[in-house]
Amino acid sequence: MLWPPAVDLYSDTQTKPTAAMRRAMAAAEVGDEQQGTDPTVNGLCARVAEMLGHEAGLFLPTGTMCNLVAVATHTSPGDAIVTSVDSHIVRSETGGAAAYSGVITDLLTGDRGRFEPEAVAEALAPGNAYRPWPRLVCLEQTHNFGGGTVWSPAQYRAVADVAHRTGVPVHTDGARLFNATVASGTDPGVWGEPVESIWIDFTKGLGAPMGAVLVGDRDFIEAARVHKHRCGGAMRQAGIAAAGCLHALDNHIERLADDHANAARLAEGISQLGVGTEEVETNMVWIDVAPAGLGAAEFLERLAADGVRMSRVEERVRAVTHLDVSAADVETAITAVGAVLAELP
Ligand SMILES: Cc1ncc(COP(=O)(O)O)c(C=O)c1O
């Protein structure tokens, strides 16, 4: 494998902070985040809460910790949470919700991560002496393993309405929320307003090195702060990191449209080479290399030898565009895929 890869489509987590972001971080005014006196962190939390239409925000090191803390705040051990079968909470957080909060998951299938309100209504049948009580519905916008898919505002609200009718709160994993706002031309409040808690990640398309902000009402955030501390997520001069996040909010949202255009071009170029791609909605291209008579692992290995890095989930190959991938890089990647396929017997 060539390292570093010439074109890194492994994930949008692979961005490096820009020179301007590093300057903003170096100049940050800082305090003690753990004691609530870091002005840059406080400014970031207030700004994200306002963007998403909530009262308060909590700065956490990672998105995984946002999900962990939010599930713990909404539930008690033995409760059930309702989410999609391939949500990040279920597939990629090493069972954190079960290990830390003691919840069981009730898993819904649907259209690439998006399920119907009727399915939620069924899952929210009340608990009893046998059946665990469903206490939380978890959504993901965009949906990663669904394919970077975007919920429509109507379906998202319909699902939240069903939950609320049975008194169950809704939590949204917004690791890539701004990919959804840019792709659908919606305001962030459209996704914040219908749910009790939601968070955004700064380390994906927004290109910051660390940080995520979880928002909700004041009581929820105060309860979440206890879990944050318990998990070891309370920090000190975290304003350095928060300054990178503020810089991302100012400079890296609108440009996500470039990532979406690059992903669409990548899918078009690759599908013309005879392998299948799933429909692209944001910055992810999911590729099925089986029609070329090749396993995903072997495909990735051959591609890496040509300097192009992608990832895989089982037999699905994933390519993600981001801040450090140019339109020219996309053409390089298409050429490399063509070369791998041309080498096959
Ligand atoms: C949908 C989704 N949720 C949560 C996370 C976790 O975020 P973090 O890497 O900041 O812990 C990711 C990371 O890839 C993700 O894709």
The ligand as an ORCA input file, in Angstrom:
! r2SCAN-3c Opt
* xyz 0 1
  C     -23.405      8.298     12.152
  C     -22.266      8.393     13.105
  N     -22.510      8.554     14.408
  C     -21.522      8.659     15.311
  C     -20.207      8.616     14.928
  C     -19.153      8.714     15.973
  O     -18.470      9.924     15.913
  P     -17.033     10.087     16.568
  O     -16.043      9.485     15.624
  O     -16.876     11.567     16.732
  O     -17.042      9.388     17.882
  C     -19.886      8.436     13.598
  C     -18.477      8.352     13.166
  O     -18.146      7.968     12.084
  C     -20.946      8.315     12.647
  O     -20.710      8.114     11.352
*
